[in-house]
Protein backbone atom coordinates (compact mmCIF):
# COMPACT_ATOMS: atom_id res chain seq x y z
CA UNK A 1 0.00 0.00 0.00
CA UNK A 2 1.36 3.41 -0.92
CA UNK A 3 1.89 5.96 1.81
CA UNK A 4 0.82 9.52 1.23
CA UNK A 5 2.52 12.48 2.81
CA UNK A 6 1.02 15.93 2.92
CA UNK A 7 3.23 18.44 1.08
CA UNK A 8 3.92 21.72 2.80
CA UNK A 9 1.70 24.57 1.72
CA UNK A 10 1.96 28.25 2.65
CA UNK A 11 -0.36 29.19 5.49
CA UNK A 12 -3.21 31.63 4.97
CA UNK A 13 -2.34 35.28 5.66
CA UNK A 14 -3.39 36.62 9.04
CA UNK A 15 -5.76 39.54 9.32
CA UNK A 16 -3.94 42.88 9.63
CA UNK A 17 -3.67 44.28 13.13
CA UNK A 18 -5.41 47.54 14.04
CA UNK A 19 -3.85 50.43 12.15
CA UNK A 20 -1.60 48.12 10.13
CA UNK A 21 -1.61 48.31 6.34
CA UNK A 22 -0.99 45.21 4.32
CA UNK A 23 0.59 45.37 0.89
CA UNK A 24 -0.19 42.93 -1.90
CA UNK A 25 2.23 40.02 -1.93
CA UNK A 26 2.61 37.44 -4.64
CA UNK A 27 3.04 33.95 -3.22
CA UNK A 28 5.71 31.82 -4.81
CA UNK A 29 6.24 28.12 -4.40
CA UNK A 30 9.56 27.10 -2.90
CA UNK A 31 11.64 24.82 -5.13
CA UNK A 32 11.33 21.13 -4.37
CA UNK A 33 14.00 19.98 -1.94
CA UNK A 34 16.50 17.43 -3.19
CA UNK A 35 15.83 13.83 -2.26
CA UNK A 36 18.10 12.33 0.38
CA UNK A 37 19.20 8.81 1.25
CA UNK A 38 16.52 8.83 3.96
CA UNK A 39 13.74 9.16 1.35
CA UNK A 40 12.43 5.68 0.54
CA UNK A 41 10.34 4.25 -2.30
CA UNK A 42 6.68 3.90 -1.28
CA UNK A 43 6.49 0.67 -3.29
CA UNK A 44 9.57 -1.33 -2.24
CA UNK A 45 11.53 0.67 0.35
CA UNK A 46 14.63 1.27 -1.82
CA UNK A 47 16.20 4.74 -1.97
CA UNK A 48 13.84 7.16 -3.70
CA UNK A 49 14.97 9.04 -6.79
CA UNK A 50 11.55 10.23 -8.02
CA UNK A 51 9.13 12.50 -6.13
CA UNK A 52 5.62 12.83 -7.56
CA UNK A 53 3.60 15.77 -6.25
CA UNK A 54 -0.14 15.35 -6.70
CA UNK A 55 -2.68 18.14 -7.19
CA UNK A 56 -4.27 17.39 -3.80
CA UNK A 57 -1.00 18.25 -2.02
CA UNK A 58 0.15 14.69 -1.33
CA UNK A 59 3.40 13.26 -2.64
CA UNK A 60 4.60 9.81 -3.61
CA UNK A 61 8.23 8.65 -3.62
CA UNK A 62 9.60 5.99 -5.97
CA UNK A 63 12.92 4.30 -6.65
CA UNK A 64 14.17 4.69 -10.23
CA UNK A 65 12.77 1.26 -11.21
CA UNK A 66 9.23 1.90 -9.98
CA UNK A 67 9.32 5.50 -11.24
CA UNK A 68 10.00 4.18 -14.75
CA UNK A 69 7.52 1.32 -14.41
CA UNK A 70 4.65 3.67 -13.51
CA UNK A 71 5.79 6.71 -15.52
CA UNK A 72 2.82 6.90 -17.94
CA UNK A 73 0.18 6.73 -15.20
CA UNK A 74 2.08 9.10 -12.92
CA UNK A 75 2.29 11.74 -15.66
CA UNK A 76 -1.52 11.62 -15.95
CA UNK A 77 -2.10 12.41 -12.26
CA UNK A 78 0.98 14.41 -11.24
CA UNK A 79 1.09 18.14 -10.64
CA UNK A 80 4.90 17.95 -10.67
CA UNK A 81 7.51 15.19 -11.03
CA UNK A 82 10.99 15.65 -9.56
CA UNK A 83 13.32 13.00 -11.02
CA UNK A 84 16.88 12.57 -9.73
CA UNK A 85 17.51 9.14 -11.28
CA UNK A 86 20.34 10.65 -13.35
CA UNK A 87 22.41 10.51 -10.13
CA UNK A 88 22.64 6.75 -10.64
CA UNK A 89 24.70 7.11 -13.84
CA UNK A 90 26.68 10.24 -12.99
CA UNK A 91 30.44 9.85 -12.46
CA UNK A 92 31.51 11.17 -9.04
CA UNK A 93 33.76 14.24 -9.11
CA UNK A 94 36.44 12.37 -7.13
CA UNK A 95 36.55 9.41 -9.56
CA UNK A 96 39.88 8.60 -11.27
CA UNK A 97 40.45 10.42 -14.58
CA UNK A 98 40.02 7.26 -16.67
CA UNK A 99 36.42 6.94 -15.41
CA UNK A 100 35.39 10.39 -16.69
C-alpha positions as CSV (number, residue, x, y, z in Angstrom):
1,X,0.0,0.0,0.0
2,X,1.4,3.4,-0.9
3,X,1.9,6.0,1.8
4,X,0.8,9.5,1.2
5,X,2.5,12.5,2.8
6,X,1.0,15.9,2.9
7,X,3.2,18.4,1.1
8,X,3.9,21.7,2.8
9,X,1.7,24.6,1.7
10,X,2.0,28.3,2.6
11,X,-0.4,29.2,5.5
12,X,-3.2,31.6,5.0
13,X,-2.3,35.3,5.7
14,X,-3.4,36.6,9.0
15,X,-5.8,39.5,9.3
16,X,-3.9,42.9,9.6
17,X,-3.7,44.3,13.1
18,X,-5.4,47.5,14.0
19,X,-3.8,50.4,12.1
20,X,-1.6,48.1,10.1
21,X,-1.6,48.3,6.3
22,X,-1.0,45.2,4.3
23,X,0.6,45.4,0.9
24,X,-0.2,42.9,-1.9
25,X,2.2,40.0,-1.9
26,X,2.6,37.4,-4.6
27,X,3.0,34.0,-3.2
28,X,5.7,31.8,-4.8
29,X,6.2,28.1,-4.4
30,X,9.6,27.1,-2.9
31,X,11.6,24.8,-5.1
32,X,11.3,21.1,-4.4
33,X,14.0,20.0,-1.9
34,X,16.5,17.4,-3.2
35,X,15.8,13.8,-2.3
36,X,18.1,12.3,0.4
37,X,19.2,8.8,1.2
38,X,16.5,8.8,4.0
39,X,13.7,9.2,1.3
40,X,12.4,5.7,0.5
41,X,10.3,4.2,-2.3
42,X,6.7,3.9,-1.3
43,X,6.5,0.7,-3.3
44,X,9.6,-1.3,-2.2
45,X,11.5,0.7,0.4
46,X,14.6,1.3,-1.8
47,X,16.2,4.7,-2.0
48,X,13.8,7.2,-3.7
49,X,15.0,9.0,-6.8
50,X,11.6,10.2,-8.0
51,X,9.1,12.5,-6.1
52,X,5.6,12.8,-7.6
53,X,3.6,15.8,-6.3
54,X,-0.1,15.4,-6.7
55,X,-2.7,18.1,-7.2
56,X,-4.3,17.4,-3.8
57,X,-1.0,18.2,-2.0
58,X,0.2,14.7,-1.3
59,X,3.4,13.3,-2.6
60,X,4.6,9.8,-3.6
61,X,8.2,8.6,-3.6
62,X,9.6,6.0,-6.0
63,X,12.9,4.3,-6.7
64,X,14.2,4.7,-10.2
65,X,12.8,1.3,-11.2
66,X,9.2,1.9,-10.0
67,X,9.3,5.5,-11.2
68,X,10.0,4.2,-14.8
69,X,7.5,1.3,-14.4
70,X,4.6,3.7,-13.5
71,X,5.8,6.7,-15.5
72,X,2.8,6.9,-17.9
73,X,0.2,6.7,-15.2
74,X,2.1,9.1,-12.9
75,X,2.3,11.7,-15.7
76,X,-1.5,11.6,-15.9
77,X,-2.1,12.4,-12.3
78,X,1.0,14.4,-11.2
79,X,1.1,18.1,-10.6
80,X,4.9,17.9,-10.7
81,X,7.5,15.2,-11.0
82,X,11.0,15.7,-9.6
83,X,13.3,13.0,-11.0
84,X,16.9,12.6,-9.7
85,X,17.5,9.1,-11.3
86,X,20.3,10.6,-13.3
87,X,22.4,10.5,-10.1
88,X,22.6,6.8,-10.6
89,X,24.7,7.1,-13.8
90,X,26.7,10.2,-13.0
91,X,30.4,9.8,-12.5
92,X,31.5,11.2,-9.0
93,X,33.8,14.2,-9.1
94,X,36.4,12.4,-7.1
95,X,36.5,9.4,-9.6
96,X,39.9,8.6,-11.3
97,X,40.5,10.4,-14.6
98,X,40.0,7.3,-16.7
99,X,36.4,6.9,-15.4
100,X,35.4,10.4,-16.7
